[in-house]
């Protein structure tokens, strides 16, 4: 069952993601053309990543104190306001702009955006239940990949055609539309809490004093749940081990592979990225179409998808034929996407709805930290041993992740999800 509000959430997040890509590319082009310095331009993603890490650390308090729909609306409206201020500044000051001001605006937008992902992932299981949850996650994954695949290419064309400032106006309009659509989202858990508020008035009267002294405890609640919940802990261990090799599919590593192994120019880098995105989109569509079959024994299907990915990666590492590499790269996106959608669905059904926002915030922080460490390690490993060994190591790490998952399989033998208090109600 999928509620109407899910489609509002899905639409608003898709529009917002498209706006993010448009604004990011425009700002990067603008700063690089004005400074002619790669080091200055690199500060943009650095400020963005730093803001999201800081935001993720304080997210448990925000998500615990406010309704998820309020957090989403505030986050997107705040991004729209900051972005509008940035746009006005760029229009008013056409020359000798302060890069520091631009970086601060990027930091502010990214800080607010850091609350969006855990709030969205916690809202999805409230708005889609049963078979609808995996279907909803598949729809979100497909739209994310479509936006990433088409967004960068189309944004580059728009920037080249209209210029950075005019493109930023388009991004501002997209943010405004996303805010408007977000305002229509209704969380069924909010109405339940509202109905029970009168019967708990005496308890709520003393709650504010208790909450003030427990802010530090709230920050650690998500981590505590992740550690003590066997299903969530095992999923995070599998994901962390798999992510060590998973970063090898980033653009910079693919560019090195194209150059060192295939001996082709940078144009093949674009072909490879396009083929991978097409594979991930196909994988998401397959999950949407096979929800009923994947719903049962979904954890084993996830391990099976990872095992298929291992085999493809080994062949990919040893291959030297460009066309074959293109096909293998596209095919690899399919099991990667299937495993990712199933893993997200299992995470969403492994904790009660009230705890899920804090759990998702903790997972985002862990994912970002694991990604950063894995990126540093794989960069060193690639320089030391070459790209063939990098992909063989990626296959080995995913094999270890599959073995760890097989060890924990008993925790997932019961496919009954955690009972969410919002699992009832009408939907479409």
N, C-alpha and C positions, 0 to 999 in steps of 0.2 A: 504494500500500500504506500503510495506516494501522495503527500498532501500538496495542496495548491501552493502553499508558502515555499515549498522546495523549489518550484520553478522560478519564483521571484528571487530566491537565494542564488540559484544557478545562473540566472540571467544577470543579476547585479554583479556577481563575482566575475563572470565572463567579460562583461563590459569594463569592469575595473582593471582586470588583468591586461586587457587590450590597451587601456589608457596608460597603465604602468610602462608597457613596452614603448609606446609612442613617446611618452615624456622622457624616459630614460635615454632612448636613442637621440632624441632632440637635444637634451642637455649635454650628452657626451659630445655630439658634433659641435655644439655651440662652444663648449669649453675648449675643446681641442683646436678649433679654428681660431679662437681668440688667443689662446696661450701658446699654441704650436709646441706643446710640451706633453709627452706621453706620461711623465711622472705626475704632472698636475691632473691630468684626466683620470689616472688610476685612482686618485683620491675619491672619486665619485662612488665607485662600487665599494671602496673601503669604508667610507662614511655610511653607506647603505647597510652593509653587513654588520658593522659595529652597532648601529642603531637597532637592528632587528635582534641582535643578541641581548642588548640591554633591555629592550622591550619584552623579550621572552622571559627574562628573569623576574620582572615585576608583573607579568601577565597573570599569574595565579591570584594575586590580590584583586586585580581589576575584574577578572572573570568570576571571582567568588563573590564580589560585592554588588555587581550590576548584572542585569539581564543580558543575555547574549545578543538579543536584537538591539538593545541599547548600545552595547559595545560596538557592534558592527556599524550602526548608524553614526555614532560619535566618531569612530575611526575614519569612515569614509567622508563624512562632512568636514572633519578636521583636515583631512588630506586635501579636500577641495579648497578650503579656505587658504591653507598654506600655499598650495599650488597657484591660486589666484594672486596672492601677494607676490610670489616669485615671478609670475607672468607680467604683472604690472611693473615690477622693478626692472625687468628686462626691456620692456617697452619704453619706460621713462628714461632709463640710462642706457643709451645705445652703445656708448663707448666707455672704456676704462671701468668696466664693471668689477665689483668686488667678488672674487672667487670664493672668499670666506663666507660671504652672505649666501651664495648659491649652495655651498656645501652644508651650511646650517639648515637651509630650507630642505635640502635632500635628507638630512639627518632627521628633521622633524617629521617629514612625510613617512620615512621608513620606520621610525619609532611607532607611529600610529598604525602602520601597516602590519607591524609585528603582532598585533592582537587579532588581526583578521583571520589568519589561517587556523589557529586553534579554535576560535569562535565558530568558524565555518564548519570545521571537522566535528565539533561537538554538537552543532545544530543539525547536521545531516541525519544522524540516527533518530532524532526527535521528529523529523519531518518525513522520514521514510523508514518503514518497519518491514520485518519479514523479508521476503524476496525482493521487496522494493529497495532495501538498503544497498545491496550489492549492485542493483541496476542503477541506482542513483549515483553511487561512487563511480561506476563505469561512465555514466554521462558526464560527470564532473571531470574525470580524467581525460575523456575524449575532447571535451571543449578546451581544457587546459593545453593539450598538445596541439590542437588546431590553432589556437591563439598564438602559441609559441612558434609553430611552423610558419604560419602566414604572417604573423605580426611583425617579425623582424624584417622580412622581405618587403612587405607593403609599407612599413614605416620608413624604411630606407628610401623607397621610391617617392613617398610623400614628402620627406624632408628634402630630397633632391629637387622636387618639383615646386614646392611651396616655400621652402626655407624653414629654418628651425623655429622661429617665432610663430609663424602662421600654423605650423604643425602643433605647437604647444596650445594654441587656441582650440584645436580639435580635441586634444587630450583633456582640456578643461571642460569642454562640453560632455565628453564621455564620463568624467567624474561626476558631473551634475546629474546625468541620467542614472548612473549607478546609485547615487544617494537617493534619488526619487524612487527607484525600484525597491531598494532596501527598506524604505519606510513602509512597504506593504507586507513585509514578512511578519508572521505571527507565530510565536513559540507556544505550543500547547501546554508546556510546563508552566508558563507564566500564569495562565488562567487557573490551573490547579492550585498554585501557591496563593493566588489571590483569594480563591474560595475558602482556603483553610486558614487564612490569616486571622480571621476573627476568633477562631477557636484557640489560637495560640498567642493571643495578645499578651497574656501575662508573661510568657516565656520571652517574647520579642522585646518586652519592656526593659529587660536587663541585658539583652544581647549586645547593644552597642558598646557598653563598658567592657564586656568580655572580648569583643572583636578588636578593640584598641590594643589590648595586651597580647593579642595572638597574631599580629601581622607577620612576625618572623616565622611563626609556626605555619601560617598559610603558605608562605613562600616554599616551604619544604613538603607540603602535603602531597603535591603531585609526584615528587620524587619518591616519597614514602610509598605511595600506592604502586608506582612502577616497580619498586623493589620487592614489595610483599605480594603483589599479584603475579602468580606463576605464569599465567598466560601472557600478560603484558611483558613481563621480564624476559620470557623466552623469545617473544617476537622481537623485542629490542636487541637482544643478543644476536639473533639471526640477522637482523637488519644491519647492525653495526659491523659484523664480520663481512657481510656481503658488500657493504658500502666501501670497504677498503679497496676492492678491485673495481667497484662500480664507477669510481671517479675517472677510470681510464677511458670512459666513453665521452668525456668532456671534449669540447672543441679543440683545445690546445693539443691534447694527446692524439686526437684524430688527425690533426694537421701534421704532427710529427710522423704518424704512421703512414700517411699518404706520401710524405716526402722520403722517409727512410726505407720503407718496405715496398711500396708500390711504385716509387720513383715517378710520381706525377706532380703536376703543379697545383696551386692553391684552388683552382676551379673544382678539382675533385673533392676538396674539403666541403664545398657547398653541396655537391651531389650526395656525399655520404650523410651529411646532416639531414638533408631532405628525405633520404631513404629511411633513415632511422625514425624520424618523426612519422612517416607514413606507416611504418611497422607498429609504432606505439598506438597510433589512431586505430589501426586494424585490430590490435589486441584489445583495446577498450570496447570496440564494437562487438567483438566476439564474446566478451564477458557479459555485455548487455543482453546478447541473444541467447546465452547459455546459462542464465542465472539459475534456473531450476536444477540443472545438473551440477553446477558448481557449488550450490548452496550446501549440499551434503558432502561431508569430507573435504571441506574447502581448504583446510590446512594441508592435507596431502596433495591436493591439486596445486597449491602454492609451491610445495617442495618439488613436485613434478615439473612445474614451469621453470624453476631455478635449475633443475638438472638438465633440461633441454637447453637452457641458456649456457650452461657449462660446456656442453658438447659443441654448440655453435661457436663459442668463444675460442675453443681449442683449434677448431678448423680455421677460424678467422685469423688466429695468431700465426698459423703455419702457411697460410695462403699468400701467394704473391701475384695473383691474377686480378687486375683492377675490377673487371666486371663481376667476378665471383665475390670480391670483397664488398661490392655495392649490394649484391643480393643478400649476402650473409648479414650485412649490417642492418638491412631492412627486416630480415627474418628475426634477428635478435631482439628487435624492439617489441615483437609480439609477446614472448614469454616474460620479458621484463615488465611490461605493462600489466599483464594478467597477474603476475605475482604481487605487484605493487597494489593493485585494486583489492585483491583478496586480503593482503596484509592490513590495509587500512580498514577494511570491513571488520576483520577479526579484532583489531584494536578498539574499534567503536563499540563492539558488542561484548567487550571483556571488562567493562566497568559500568557502574550505575550512572544514569544520566547526570545526576547532581555532581559527581566527581569527575566526569569526563572532561570538562573545560580545563581543569587544572592538570589533568593527565596529559591532554593534548599540548598544553603549554610546555610542560616538562619534556615531552617527546620532541617538540620543535627545537628546544635548546640542545638536547642531546644529539639530535640529527645534525644541527649546524656545527657543533663541536667536532663530531665524528667526521663530518665532511671536510672541515678545515684541516684536521690532523691527517686524514687520509690523502688529501690533496698534496700536502707538503711531502709526505712519505713517498707517494707515487711519482711526484716530480723528481725527487732525488733518485729513486729507483730507475726511472726512465733514462736519466742522464748517465747513470752508472752501467746499466745492462742493456739498454735499447728497448724498442717498442715490442718486439716479439716476446721478450721475457716479461714485459709488463702485462700483456694479455694472457700469457700462460699463468702468471701469478694471480691475475684476476679470476681465472677459471679455478685455480687451486683454492682461493679464499671463498668463492661461492660454494665449492664442494664441501669445505669445512662447515660453512653455514648450513648446508643441506644435512650434513651428518649431525650437527647440533640440533637442528629442527627435528630430525628423526628420533633423537634421544628424548625430546620433549613431547613427542606426538601424543602420549597418553593424556596430556593436559587438554587436548583438543578432540578427544574421542567423543565427548558429549557435545553435539553441535547446537544444543539449546543455548541461545544467547542470554546474556544478563537481562533480567526483566526490567525494562525501562518503564517508568511510571507514565510515560506519554504514549505507550504503544496502542492505546485505544482511541477511537474517534473516527470521524468520517474523513474520507480522503477521496482523491480521484486517481 
